[in-house]
Amino acid sequence: MELIAPYGGRLNDISHTSLRSPQGWRDYGDTQTLRWYLTPRQMCDIELLVSGAFSPLEGYATAKDYHEIIHNHRLADGTLWPMPITLDVSEEFADKLELNKPLHLLDSEGTTLAVMHIQDIWQPDKQAEAISIYGTEDRAHPGVNYLLEVSGPVYVGGNLIWGTLPVHYDFQHLRKSPTKLRNIFTQLNWHKIVAFQTRNPMHRAHQELTHRAAKDHGVNLLIHPVVGMTKPGDIDYYTRVKCYELLMKYYPAKNTALSLLPLAMRMAGPIEAVWHAIIRRNYGCSHIIIGRDHAGPGLSSKGENFYLPYAAQELVKKHETELGITMLPFQEMVYIENRKHYYPINEVQPEDKVLNVSGTEFRHRLQSDTEIPEWFSYPEVISTIRKTYPPKNQQGFTLFFTGLSGSGKSTLAKATMAKLMELTNRSITFLDGDEVRKLLSSELGFSPEHRNLNILRIGFVACEVTKHRGIAICAPIAPYADIRLKIREKIKQVGGFIEIHIATPLDICEQRDPKGLYKRARLGLIKDFTGISAPYEPPHEPELKIDTTSMVVEECIQQIINKLESLGYLTTENNIITWK
């Protein structure tokens, strides 16, 4: 497979020899062949490594390259390359690896996508990596959080000695490798192409910005959105790509193209902007638009921006000659009501009236089903987004009750389900802790690992129910805060998550003891019993906290219904709570 070097040169081809053929790679047998199932981020990286989008890389960073990138943002040979592309694995798996042996890299279905030659195995200094790449160790930064909390502790480096592109069944007409896209540009006789990077839906301001860039600089335009991993909470790429396709009719057809980039973003701001420039040069672009806060991750834990507004533009400009791609810096575009048009913010006059809809306001208007002005976005784009992201009172949601045994979780969960059945016409799925133990987790014990797996299974089912706009009601003990947070983050991507802490004190729960469990736990007959011999970590900021010591069931239900109404998941019309 051909790899395209960033400055027009060519690297050695990767062999197309089949791994399964007698003439292909030697079969080491099931017990000897080393196989690693790629994570979602690694799936994105392997595709761009194999396709040549990450040229001049020929594989995962070795320890030598990694340390040079971390300290100088260059490869060991001096080539500018700011982002470490590493294969992170678990310690248990790393113990099985040997230098100079092949490692098969598999997708989730078990298909080999590439074979790498293991050259290095080491434990990185992740704190140093966080500071170098992201400029912070703040876990509010999604890239830092992934690095320190999700990625494996051991890195494996080495060149790929065989590779093939993964198969995608969606938007195949828009998935162009660097080689294919460069050939298309040649056929169209395009010599100057500007790339526009985006991970969000494009609205009228983006259309005005990109159209102006192409027109003012006499270049052709490539809309090149990311469809790999982006920032948690972003609109899914299926919806975004549909919007991009609708938007294309507002551009001149002869000098505008749309292609998808399966990149796993790191949200690294200025460093990422340089990385994006190299990638777009590999796709055949001569220019790239770098906007305000390019690849910015949002606010820090202190409520501050991680990067200065135009730091990305400054860093790309500094390396522009070496990158071999020209940066087109653009100011934020704003709509001026009295002029009825969009202009760069630096062209606003004192007498102008600027209209703006922030990202927060846009999401609020979607959730509350209020009007979004046509000057902000095209009606067909908004209609497409609304279909996927309906207002809150049409979304699914999960009620996640958590608390000690005997606190009243199951009683309140069942009573709430009955009330919601009365008030709405949506399907409701009840996931009681005991029932799930019998039907989904009968093989599990009560160790911390098994407890976590049981709760994750409940969260998975609840997420599917929520995604399909139903109501999931969960009532496990769920003693560990980190697992509850993981479930929250997953479900919040598809609907609502309302955590309800049934905060009945331990002594009251123990007095009730309807199943005699506390008594047996005190006698040592039950090991790892939550609240006695195993910990319970109370929620830090639940949506609702209820102590059932002196409250009757009806009072508790009313609190829950009131909370759902205040959050917008239920609406009141003529004093009757309904679901639209």
Helices and strands as residue ranges (DSSP letters): E 34-37, H 40-51, E 59-60, H 63-72, E 87-89, H 91-94, E 102-106, E 112-117, E 120-122, H 126-134, H 142-145, I 146-150, E 154-163, G 172-174, H 178-187, E 193-198, H 204-217, E 220-225, H 237-247, G 248-250, G 253-255, E 256-258, H 270-282, E 287-290, H 311-318, H 320-323, E 326-329, E 333-336, E 341-344, G 345-347, E 354-355, H 359-368, H 379-388, G 392-394, E 397-402, H 409-423, E 428-432, H 433-439, H 448-467, E 471-475, H 481-492, E 496-502, H 506-512, H 517-522, E 544-546, H 553-567, E 571-573, E 576-578
